[in-house]
Amino acid sequence: MSKLYILASDLGSGSCKTVILNHSGQVVASAGAEYPTAYPYPGWVEQNPDDWYTAFAQTTRRVMAEAGITADQIALVGLVAVTHNTVLLDHQDRPLRPCILTFDQRSSEQCHQITARWGNQVQRQARNSVTPLWTWPQLLWVKDNEPEVWSRVKRILF
């Protein structure tokens, strides 16, 4: 069976959108699934990475069924996602905690610490100031505030 289709999925800040495109680039099927965002404290914004996986799996099954195709007909898979979302995994590759999203401001103090110590070097090399949306201060926040989680981190997904 020839591979004539593209599966593309966008894991956005509030939902997953998945489409099947034919060889001409026309949309053959589409599906979306929302996932919740938690705001546990002022300035904090989190999502459960398992919700992303569930939404991706659900929308993929739906578009495949709607298009009437099987996996062996997919020539290409394209994925995009919101940036600067870090997932901390344990030794069994399971998420250890909700993901701190780019909109989260809890790592402001860690930004000040980084800037005080390495600010000029960061500014020269990154051509940008350290902000809470960066992965570096988010990781420092977890290390400083959730040492029991930090001690169990085996892999970090960016």
N, C-alpha and C positions, 0 to 999 in steps of 0.2 A: 504494500500500500504506500503510495507516495505521500511525502510530508508536505502538505500544502497550507498549513495554518500556523499562525502566531498566537501564543497566549501571552497577554500583557496584563500585569497587575500593579496597581498603585495603592500601596499601604499608606494612606494619608493620616492626617492628625486626628480624624474622627471616624474614618470608615475605610474599607477596602473596596476598590473598584476593579473588576476584572473583565477583560474582553477577549474575544476570539476574533482575529482578523483573517480574511482570506488572502490569497497570493496577490490580489490587487489592492490590498489595504482597506477593504471595506469591512465594517463591523458585521460579524455574523451573529454574535451573541454577546450579551453583557449582563452583569449582575453586580450588586453591591450589598455590603453588610456593614452595619455600624458597630462600633465597640465603645464601651464607656470610658470616660475620663474621670479620674478622681482628683479632688481638690481637698486633701486631708487637713491642710492648714493654709492660712493666707499666704499667697505667693508660691505654694507648692502645686505642681501639676504632674500627675503620674498616670500610666496605663500599664495593664498587665500584658506582658509579651505573649502569653498563652492566648489572649483574646485576638491578637493579630494573626496567629497561626490558625485559630479556629475560623476566623473570617476569610482568610486566604483559602483554606481547604473547602469551606462551604461555597464560596463564589466560584472556585475552580470547578467543583463538581457540577454546579448549576449551569455554567456556560458550556461545559463539555456536553451535558445532556441536551441543552437547548440547541446547540449546533449539530448534535447527532454525530459526534466524532469520538474517536478513541485517542489515547495518549500517543500511539504510534503514528498518528497523522499530524502531530505537532512538530514543526521544524525548528521553532525557536521559542524560548521563554524569556520575557523581559520583566524585570522587577524594578520598581522604584519605591522609595520610602522617605519619610520625613527625616531630615538630617539631625545629627548630633544626639541620637537616641542610643544610649549605651545599655546593653543587657549583660548583667553579671550572671555567670553560670557556675553551677557546682560541678563536682567530679562526674556526675551523671548527665551533664549538659542540660540541667533544669534551671530555669530562672530562680535566682535567690530572693529577689525582691521586685516590686514594680519598677518599671523604667521611669527614670526622671526625664521629663520631656523638655524640649528646648525653651518652652515658655516659663519654666520653673526658675524661681529666683533664690532658692534656699542657699546656694553656694556663693553668695555675695561676699561673705567673710573670707572664703578661700580665694576668691579673686583678688581681694586686697592683699592677702598674704603672698600670693604669686607675684603680684605687681611690685610689692615692696622688695621682694628678693630678686626677681628676674625681669622686672618691667622693661628696662631699656633694651635688653637682649630680645625679649619677646616682641617688643614694638618694632625693632629693626628687622627681625627675621619674618615675623608674621604680617607686619605692616598693619597691625590692628591691636586694639586693647583687649585685655582679658575680660571676658564677660561670663555670666552664669550659663549661657547657652553652650559654652565650650565643655568638652568632655573632661578635660584636666581638672577644673575645679569641682565638677560633679563627682568625679572619682575621689578626690580629696575629701569632699563632704561625707561620702559613705565611709571612708577610712576613719575620719575623725569622729563621726556620730553613730556609726553602726559597726563597731569593731567585730562583733560576733558574725555579721554578714561578711565583712571584708576578709576575715580569716578563712572563710569557706570558698572564696572566689578561686576558681581554677581556670576559667576562660572569660575573656571579655569580648563581646561582639559589638562592633561599631556600625 
